[in-house]
Amino acid sequence: MIYYFLYPLHETIGAFNVFRYITVRSIGGAVTAFLIMLLLGPWFIRKLKQHQIGQVVREDGPETHLAKKGVPTMGGVLIIAAISTSSLLWTRLNNPLVWLLLFVLLFFGCIGAIDDIRKITKKSSDGLSARGKLFLQIFGASMVGLFVLLHPGYDGLLSVPFFKNLQPDLSWFYIIFAILVIVGSSNAVNLTDGLDGLAAGPTMITASVYLIFSYLAGHAVLADYLQIPFVSGAGELAVFCGAMVGACLGFLWFNAYPAQIFMGDVGSLALGGALGAVAIIIKQEILLAIVGGIFVMEVISVILQVGYFKISHGKRIFLMAPFHHHFEKKGWAEPKVVVRFWVVSIILGLIAVATLKIR
C-alpha cells in the first residue's frame, strides 16, 4: 500500500524512488511489525488478563511449568495482526503470492484459535481433536499445493540443496508433498512452543533465511547465477518474511523468560504454516529441514519416544518429549535450554545460506 502511495512521487521527489526496492520495503516491514508488537503488546496483555485468557498447563508436564498457569496466552493473535498489517503496508498488493501467504497465515491461525479457545473454556489441555485439526490443516495446505501446480511458471520439480542437477519431478504427487511440508512445519513449530522464547527465536532465524532466498528467487539474474529456481514475483515474499522477523522479535520482548505472554496454538500453527508455504512457493522445500532443524528435532523426538514406548511396553528414550523437556528434566535451567537451541538454530541457518554456493 505504501508502495502505491509513495513510489509514484519519485517523479517529483527523487528520494521516494527507494520504495521500489524490495530490500528497503523488507526492512520497513520488519520495523513496522516490530513496532506494532512493541506498542500494542502491553495493552494486549492487559486485555487478555481482563478476559482471563490464560495458559492451561498439562498435569504430566515438568513441575517447573506449574508457575506458568494463568499467564496470558493467544499472543499469536497480535503476531498475525502485526504480520498482516505490515505486509499489506509494504508489499505490492497485485502479487498473488502475497495473498496466498496471508491466506495460509490466517487460515492456520484460525485453526489454532479454535484449539486455544476450547482449551481455555474447558480449562484442560484438550482442545480441537487431533483428527479435526489435521483435516483442516490438510485442506489449507492442499490449496497451496494446487496453486503451485496450476499457477503459470510452476511445476512439480523438487529442489535439492547441495545438488544443482538433482531436481526430481513429482508431478501431481507434489500436492501431497506440499501438504506434508506445510502441515509438518505447522505442527513442528507448535511442538517447539514449550518454553519461554523457544519457538519465536528459531522461527525468526528461519524467516530471516527465507527472506534472503525469497529475494534471490525473485531476481532472475541472481537466481540463474546461483542456480536456484527462479520464481516470478517471489521477491515480494521477502517483505512478508521481514514482517515475520519483526513480529517475532517484538513478541520476544514480552515472551522472553519469564514470559509475560504466550503465543498459543493460534501463533505457532500460523507461523509454522506460513514458513512451510514460503518454502513451497519459492521451491526451497527441503531447505526447511536444514534451517528448521530445531523443529525437525522436536518432531523426531516425539515420534521416537511414542514409538519406542509402545514397542518396549513402557520404556523411554528421553526423560520427556518433546526434546526440550528432556534437558529440563536433566536439570538445565529454562533460559539455558532456550539460548542453546537458538545457537543451534543460528548455525543451521548459516549452513542453509551456504547451500547457495555449495552445489
Helices and strands as residue ranges (DSSP letters): H 2-6, G 7-11, G 14-20, H 22-50, G 63-68, H 76-90, H 96-122, H 130-150, G 171-173, H 174-192, H 200-217, H 220-226, H 235-255, H 264-281, H 287-291, H 293-311, H 323-329, H 334-354
